[in-house]
Amino acid sequence: MSDDEIADLLSDRLEKFPALERALITLADALVATPVTVSDELYAEVRSHFSEEALIELAADMAQENYRARWNRVFEIGSDALYCPINRRS
């Protein structure tokens, strides 16, 4: 992702993303919420882009990343600073 895309994502400006990416981002957000709530509408939107088999793999990947992120919190494992936005000057 570009720095601009990451900034848009962090600012909830999802309208700038294609429909398929918006659906995945929204699904990922729903899966990390407590409690997890995936509406019928969201499921239908994601299924319009992916097969059930692909969605199973995507949801498993999202759940695994959520598990890892929460596990890291227990041990206060922070960022390794692999991402650093590029400072853009006008």
C-alpha positions as CSV (number, residue, x, y, z in Angstrom):
1,M,0.0,0.0,0.0
2,S,1.1,3.5,-0.6
3,D,1.5,6.1,2.2
4,D,-1.6,7.8,0.9
5,E,-3.7,4.6,1.0
6,I,-2.5,3.9,4.5
7,A,-3.5,7.4,5.6
8,D,-6.9,7.0,3.9
9,L,-7.3,3.7,5.7
10,L,-6.4,5.1,9.1
11,S,-8.8,8.0,8.5
12,D,-11.7,5.8,7.5
13,R,-11.7,7.2,4.0
14,L,-12.7,3.9,2.4
15,E,-14.6,5.5,-0.5
16,K,-11.2,5.9,-2.2
17,F,-10.7,2.1,-2.3
18,P,-12.3,-0.2,-4.9
19,A,-15.4,-2.1,-3.8
20,L,-13.6,-5.4,-3.3
21,E,-10.9,-3.8,-1.1
22,R,-13.6,-1.9,0.9
23,A,-15.4,-5.1,1.5
24,L,-12.3,-6.8,2.8
25,I,-11.3,-3.8,5.0
26,T,-14.9,-3.7,6.5
27,L,-14.8,-7.5,7.1
28,A,-11.4,-7.2,8.8
29,D,-12.7,-4.4,11.0
30,A,-15.8,-6.5,11.9
31,L,-13.7,-9.5,12.8
32,V,-11.5,-7.6,15.2
33,A,-14.4,-6.0,17.0
34,T,-15.6,-7.3,20.3
35,P,-18.0,-8.9,19.9
36,V,-17.5,-10.0,16.4
37,T,-20.5,-9.0,14.3
38,V,-20.6,-9.8,10.5
39,S,-24.0,-8.6,9.2
40,D,-25.8,-10.5,6.5
41,E,-25.3,-7.4,4.2
42,L,-21.5,-7.5,4.8
43,Y,-21.3,-11.2,4.2
44,A,-23.3,-10.8,0.9
45,E,-21.0,-8.0,-0.2
46,V,-17.9,-10.0,0.4
47,R,-19.4,-13.1,-1.2
48,S,-20.1,-11.1,-4.3
49,H,-16.4,-10.8,-4.8
50,F,-15.1,-14.2,-3.4
51,S,-16.0,-17.8,-3.5
52,E,-16.9,-19.4,-0.2
53,E,-13.5,-21.3,-0.2
54,A,-11.6,-18.0,-0.7
55,L,-13.6,-16.3,2.0
56,I,-12.8,-19.2,4.4
57,E,-9.1,-18.6,3.8
58,L,-9.4,-14.8,4.0
59,A,-11.3,-15.0,7.3
60,A,-8.8,-17.5,8.7
61,D,-5.9,-15.1,7.8
62,M,-7.7,-12.2,9.4
63,A,-8.4,-14.1,12.5
64,Q,-4.8,-15.3,12.8
65,E,-3.5,-11.7,12.5
66,N,-6.0,-10.6,15.2
67,Y,-4.8,-13.4,17.4
68,R,-1.2,-12.5,16.9
69,A,-1.8,-8.8,17.5
70,R,-3.7,-9.5,20.8
71,W,-1.1,-12.0,21.9
72,N,1.6,-9.4,21.4
73,R,-0.2,-7.1,23.8
74,V,0.1,-9.6,26.6
75,F,3.9,-9.5,26.3
76,E,4.1,-5.8,25.4
77,I,5.6,-6.6,22.0
78,G,5.5,-3.3,20.0
79,S,6.1,-2.4,16.5
80,D,9.5,-3.2,14.9
81,A,9.1,0.0,12.9
82,L,9.3,-1.7,9.5
83,Y,6.8,0.9,8.1
84,C,7.7,4.6,8.2
85,P,5.6,7.0,6.1
86,I,7.5,9.1,3.6
87,N,7.5,12.8,4.5
88,R,6.1,14.6,1.5
89,R,7.0,18.2,1.0
90,S,5.0,20.5,-1.1
